[in-house]
Amino acid sequence: MKATLFAVVLSLFVVSFSAVAEVEGVSETPPPVEQIPSKINLNKADVQTLTQSFKGIGKKRAEAIVAYREKNGAFKSVGALAEVRGLGKSFVNSHLDQLQSVFVVE
């Protein structure tokens, strides 16, 4: 009996507190909107951007990507990263789906 009475009183308190909070303009803050980051353009990204873009691409690999791009021109596809010395076909082939979700060629 005491437990039921306590539950009823607690329920009334919660309902009345919610009503008062809405009347006073206090409401729950909406969850933050998750922004979908835009893809990184392989033909424009600098070393710092590339270094922070994908696990497995550190400073040396980022420098190799930029050097390859400067020497050979723009990338025609994300898969062309396999031609970059220091990345190699094995790395690119095993991570191609993830690389394509991060990078774009424009």
C-alpha positions as CSV (number, residue, x, y, z in Angstrom):
1,M,0.0,0.0,0.0
2,K,2.8,2.4,0.9
3,A,4.7,1.5,-2.3
4,T,1.6,2.2,-4.4
5,L,0.9,5.5,-2.7
6,F,4.6,6.5,-3.1
7,A,4.5,5.6,-6.8
8,V,1.3,7.7,-7.4
9,V,2.8,10.7,-5.6
10,L,6.1,10.4,-7.5
11,S,4.2,10.1,-10.8
12,L,2.2,13.2,-10.1
13,F,5.4,15.1,-9.2
14,V,7.1,14.1,-12.5
15,V,4.0,15.1,-14.6
16,S,3.6,18.4,-12.8
17,F,7.3,19.2,-13.1
18,S,7.3,18.5,-16.8
19,A,4.2,20.8,-17.2
20,V,5.9,23.6,-15.3
21,A,9.1,23.3,-17.2
22,E,7.3,23.6,-20.5
23,V,5.3,26.6,-19.3
24,E,8.5,28.4,-18.2
25,G,10.1,27.6,-21.6
26,V,12.5,25.1,-20.2
27,S,12.6,22.0,-22.4
28,E,15.0,19.3,-23.3
29,T,17.6,20.4,-25.8
30,P,17.3,18.5,-29.1
31,P,20.1,16.2,-29.9
32,P,22.8,17.7,-32.1
33,V,22.3,17.2,-35.7
34,E,25.1,14.9,-37.0
35,Q,26.7,16.6,-40.0
36,I,27.9,14.3,-42.7
37,P,31.4,15.4,-43.5
38,S,32.1,16.1,-47.1
39,K,34.5,13.9,-48.9
40,I,38.1,15.0,-49.4
41,N,39.2,15.7,-53.0
42,L,42.4,13.8,-53.7
43,N,43.3,16.3,-56.3
44,K,43.2,19.3,-54.0
45,A,44.0,18.1,-50.5
46,D,47.2,19.1,-48.8
47,V,49.5,16.9,-46.7
48,Q,47.9,18.0,-43.4
49,T,44.4,17.2,-44.6
50,L,45.4,13.8,-46.0
51,T,47.3,12.9,-42.8
52,Q,44.1,13.5,-40.7
53,S,41.7,11.9,-43.2
54,F,42.3,8.1,-43.0
55,K,43.8,5.7,-40.5
56,G,46.8,4.3,-42.3
57,I,47.7,7.5,-44.1
58,G,50.3,9.2,-42.0
59,K,52.6,12.1,-42.9
60,K,54.9,10.1,-45.2
61,R,52.1,8.5,-47.2
62,A,50.3,11.9,-47.4
63,E,53.5,13.5,-48.8
64,A,53.8,10.6,-51.3
65,I,50.3,11.2,-52.5
66,V,50.9,14.9,-53.0
67,A,54.3,14.3,-54.7
68,Y,52.7,11.7,-57.0
69,R,49.9,14.1,-57.9
70,E,52.4,16.9,-58.6
71,K,54.5,14.7,-60.8
72,N,51.8,12.7,-62.7
73,G,48.8,15.1,-62.7
74,A,45.4,14.7,-61.2
75,F,44.0,11.4,-60.0
76,K,41.4,9.9,-62.2
77,S,40.0,7.6,-59.5
78,V,40.5,6.7,-55.9
79,G,41.8,3.4,-57.0
80,A,44.7,5.2,-58.7
81,L,46.2,5.6,-55.2
82,A,47.6,2.1,-55.8
83,E,50.2,3.6,-58.0
84,V,51.5,5.8,-55.3
85,R,54.8,4.6,-53.9
86,G,54.4,3.9,-50.2
87,L,50.7,3.0,-50.5
88,G,50.8,0.2,-52.9
89,K,48.2,-2.1,-54.5
90,S,47.8,-4.3,-51.4
91,F,46.9,-1.4,-49.1
92,V,44.5,0.2,-51.6
93,N,42.8,-3.0,-52.6
94,S,42.2,-4.1,-49.0
95,H,40.8,-0.6,-48.0
96,L,39.2,0.5,-51.3
97,D,35.6,0.7,-50.0
98,Q,36.7,2.8,-47.0
99,L,39.0,5.0,-49.1
100,Q,36.1,5.7,-51.5
101,S,33.9,6.7,-48.5
102,V,36.5,9.3,-47.5
103,F,37.9,10.5,-50.8
104,V,36.6,11.8,-54.0
105,V,38.2,12.7,-57.3
106,E,36.9,15.8,-59.0
